């Protein structure tokens, strides 16, 4: 499996500050907020922040808020194609949680990955050697479309998705559509999902 990710694990940086109290399994009122900056303290816009099945994208000021979280321990993951991946263990309690320190992302050390951060990628091949461009690749979760893209002449596609179980569907006129199930459990690993479509 191809790996393009450089991991920066900072276990000594805090978990979440407790801004609420009480029990429960989580819900829309359980949140985690923070800010993502670079090593010079400048905000990082467009970073993908994920905890469990919840994710958000940082704003122009580097801020983010994850909502609907589950109470308990987990790993916060922050990804941006210009920076090393950042992971941090956090403990979520009832109410509003805030990181005690900013997430500091270091620039990548080496050749960065092509394109955007991703948790799955693949290549479409058409039987008979036909041009694989124009294949409609759809990402679904529980039957609901989450994302889609059309392949280019290289037949490649990619998606970013948080932890969960997904179906990747590939379809092109004149070929038998195919589906594969993908389970994302580790955001520091890229799942490979390749298809060979057969003509009708």
Secondary structure, 3 states (H helix, E strand, C coil): CCCCCCEEECCCCCCEEECCCCCCCCCCCCEEEEEEEECCCCECCCCEEEECCEEEECCCCCEEEECCCCCEEEEEEEECCCECEEEEEEEECCCEEEECCCEEECECCCCCCCCCCCCEEEEEEECCCCCCCCCEEEEEECCEEEEEEECCCCCEEEECCCCEEEEEEEECCCECCEEEEEEECCCCCCEECCEEECEC
